[in-house]
Amino acid sequence: MCAIYGIISNCSNPQHQLTKMKEALLHRGPDAQGEFIDGKLSFGHNRLAILDLTSAGNQPMVLDKEGLALVYNGEIYNYKELKEDLDPERFFSQSDTEVLLHAYKKWGKGCLKYLNGMYSFAIWDRNKRELFLARDRFGIKPLYYSEQPNGFYFASEPKGLFAVGISRKPNMKIWSNYLSYGVYEHSEETFFQEVKQLRPGCYMVVSESCSIQIKRYYDLSEAVNKFEERIDNEEQVCEEYYPLLRDAVEICFRSDVPVGFAVSGGLDSSILIEMVSQVSNSNKHIKAFTYTCGDARYDETPWVQELLAGKEHPLFISQTNASSISDLVVQVSQNQEEPFGGFNTLCLAELCRLAKQENVTVLLDGNGLDEQWAGYDYYAQSTLSPEQFNSGPVQNSKTPSCRPECLSQDLEQEALQPSFICSFDDTLDNLRYRDLVYTKIPRALRFSDRASMMHSREIRVPFLDYRLVEYSFRLSKSMLIHNQQHKYMLRQMVGNILPRSLVQVPKRPLHTPQREWLAQELSGFVEDIIFSRVFRELGWFNLSKVEREWKSFKETDPDNSFFVWQWISAYMFAAQN
C-alpha cells in the first residue's frame, strides 16, 4: 500500500513537482520515498512497507537492462505462485513488486490476467517511450489523472494533482447528479472538472507526446457469460466455493507486518472470523477491531463479542462520540476531498487510527459478500423501474434519499440521471452487477482506501477476490434466495462451523446514529453550515427550501439523513476551495 504519482511533461524542474506531489501524499507511504526521471517522464513513490521490509523492496523499481521502471500501489496476493513461472533465481528481493515487474517483462499487457490482488501501477518502458498504467479488476486501489496543455499527470489521490497546480474547479455535472440522484463513483469522472480516474479493470497507455489510449481488460459480465449453465447443486457449490473462500482469505495473510481484521455483527463477519481462525494457525492472537458510537440502538459490540467467543483474538473497540463528530467531519473531508459515506466512514477512520496505535498495519475487511450472495432485501424484487434501478435504494429507507427540489434552478436542470448497463437477462444479476460495478462497491472502496491511508493502514478485502465474485454469478437464483432467505447457500455452507444463531441472523445494515445525532446533538453544527456565508455563496441551493426541509427533518424524524449529509458535503467541498 503506497502512493504513486508522476508526470509526462517538458517542465523545466520535474524534481520540484515530484517533491510537491510526494509531500501531499506522504500519509500513504511514510516508510520510504523515491523518484525516477527519464526525459519527459518523471514519477515517484511513497512506500508503506508490507512485503520485504528491506531497501530491496523500495520503489521506483528498475530493470536497467530491459529499460523498465515501475511504481506500484497495492498487493499481488498470488505473487509467490507467479514467481515460480518467472525464473525466481534472478530475483534480488522478496517483494511482490519485483514479481509484477518481471510479469510485465514476460507477458507485457497480458500480465494483467495473471494477477490476483488489488493494485494500481505505472510502468515506464524506456525503449518504447511510453507509460503503461493499470488498475485492478474492481478498483480496490485508486488511480487519478489529469490531461493538461503542458502534459499528463497521475496520482493515487487528487491532492497529489492539486499540489502541482491542477485546478480544483468543481465538476458541476457530477455534483448535480449526486445532489439530485445520489449517484457517484460510477464513471471516469470525479467531482473535479480537471481530474479523472482510470476505471476498474482498465489500463492506459500514454506516449511521451501525451497521446492516450484506454482499454478495458476485464469485465465481470464477459467473464461469467462464458459459462452457459447455472449451478444448482448444493454439494457442488460446497466443494467448489468453500475452498476458494478459504484460499482468498489465506493469501491475504501474506505480509511481513502485523495483520488484523475489522468486524461488525452479522454473517459476513462471522465467516471472516472463522476463515481467519482456520488459516492463521501460527498466530491465534490476531487482533480484531470494531467500532461503536456508544448508542444502544446501533451498538454491535455484543454481537461482535459473541462472534469472538471461544476465540483467542483480542478485541479492540474504537468509540466515536457525538462531541467528536464535527472535528472528524473536517479532518476526514480534507482527506477524502470528495463526498463520502457519512458517519460510517468517520468511524472507520477512527478504527484505523486505533489499529495504528496497536501497531497493526494491515486490516482484513469483510466487504463484498452481500453483493455476491444477494444479501439486501431489494434483491428479491423481480422488477424495478428505470429510475429505481439507476439510482439505487438507501437500504431500509422508504422516503427519498435526495432533495433535488432544494437545489437552485440552474443546478437542478443540469442533473442527468445515469443509465447503468444491464448486462444480464435476469433482474437479480443486473442488480448485483450494478452494485459491484457502479454503485455500492466503488463508493465503499474509495471511502475505505482514503480512511485507512489517512492513518497509513492497509485494508484488504478478501471477499472481493475475482474468483469468488465470478463464481457467485454462476449460481442459480435458488442458491441465492430460497424461501425468502437471502444468502441461502452461503448460510448452508457455513452451517456446520458457525453457531445457528449467527448463521440465521438476518441482514442488519451497518448503522450509526447519524440521523438522530444530526437532528439532535449536532443540530447546531448543521445549522452553522446551512446558514453560513460559504453555503449561501455556493449558489447551489434554494435556501428557503433547505430551511423548510431542515425543519421538517428535525420535527418529523424521517427514515434517512442522506440529503442532510449531502448539504454538509457540499459545504465541506466549498470550504476547502
MOTACOR-V803290 format. One record per run of one state. SS is the DSSP state (h for helix, s for strand, l for the rest). FROM is the first residue (numbers start at 1). TO is the last residue. If there is no record, write none. Layout:
BEGIN
<<SS;FROM;TO> <SS;FROM;TO>>
END
This chain:
BEGIN
<<l;1;1> <s;2;9> <l;10;13> <h;14;24> <l;25;25> <h;26;28> <l;29;29> <s;30;30> <l;31;31> <s;32;38> <l;39;40> <s;41;47> <l;48;54> <h;55;57> <l;58;60> <s;61;63> <l;64;67> <s;68;76> <l;77;78> <h;79;84> <l;85;87> <h;88;90> <l;91;95> <h;96;114> <l;115;116> <s;117;125> <l;126;129> <s;130;135> <l;136;143> <s;144;148> <l;149;150> <s;151;155> <l;156;157> <h;158;162> <l;163;169> <s;170;170> <l;171;171> <h;172;181> <l;182;188> <s;189;189> <l;190;191> <s;192;192> <l;193;195> <s;196;197> <l;198;201> <s;202;207> <l;208;211> <s;212;216> <l;217;219> <h;220;225> <l;226;230> <s;231;231> <l;232;233> <h;234;251> <l;252;258> <s;259;262> <l;263;266> <h;267;279> <l;280;287> <s;288;292> <l;293;300> <h;301;308> <l;309;314> <s;315;319> <l;320;321> <h;322;336> <l;337;342> <h;343;357> <l;358;361> <s;362;364> <l;365;368> <h;369;372> <l;373;376> <h;377;380> <l;381;385> <h;386;391> <l;392;403> <h;404;406> <s;407;407> <l;408;408> <h;409;414> <l;415;426> <h;427;437> <l;438;439> <h;440;453> <l;454;457> <s;458;460> <l;461;461> <h;462;464> <l;465;465> <h;466;472> <l;473;474> <s;475;475> <l;476;476> <h;477;480> <s;481;482> <l;483;484> <s;485;486> <l;487;487> <h;488;494> <l;495;499> <h;500;503> <l;504;513> <h;514;519> <l;520;522> <h;523;530> <l;531;532> <h;533;538> <l;539;540> <s;541;541> <l;542;542> <h;543;556> <l;557;561> <h;562;576> <l;577;577>>
END
